[in-house]
Amino acid sequence: MSYAQNSESNSSKLKNMELNSEYGILIDKSDDKKFIMNFKEVFGRSLSKSESESMLEARLPFVFKYFYFDFEKANGLYIELEPNEDENGILQYPKRPDYGWILRTKIRDDFNHVDKEKVINQTRTNLESLSFKIEFIKHQE
């Protein structure tokens, strides 16, 4: 099953966006590379792939081979993308095995005099433009 879709169906699911939010990306494993490429294209920036042992250990009890992240200093936006399923088959969201990736956004509103509303709106627009279905999960503290 493919979860690729147009951005219109993402709009209603992203209205709750705040400074720190978490989202589920509905995607088949076979579409992972397409999703990462689409994400980079929509956000207009590269994602770093971390295989650093210390950074991966910080995600325990989940065991990942890698995850993606990016920090854009100009607007204080930090993004992390982690697989929903770890190397041992354990799901971060067991009730949602259809989430292929978990996206976390953190906006440092104390960084470079960031206009947090502008960053939130731009991030929301970018997320709505993804070619894959995305669902708001929760706000983080």
Secondary structure as GFF3:
##gff-version 3
##sequence-region A 1 141
A	DSSP	alpha_helix	8	11	.	.	.	ID=ss1
A	DSSP	three_ten_helix	12	14	.	.	.	ID=ss2
A	DSSP	beta_strand	20	26	.	.	.	ID=ss3
A	DSSP	three_ten_helix	29	31	.	.	.	ID=ss4
A	DSSP	alpha_helix	32	43	.	.	.	ID=ss5
A	DSSP	beta_strand	48	50	.	.	.	ID=ss6
A	DSSP	alpha_helix	53	57	.	.	.	ID=ss7
A	DSSP	beta_strand	67	72	.	.	.	ID=ss8
A	DSSP	beta_strand	77	83	.	.	.	ID=ss9
A	DSSP	beta_strand	99	107	.	.	.	ID=ss10
A	DSSP	alpha_helix	116	128	.	.	.	ID=ss11
A	DSSP	beta_strand	134	139	.	.	.	ID=ss12
###
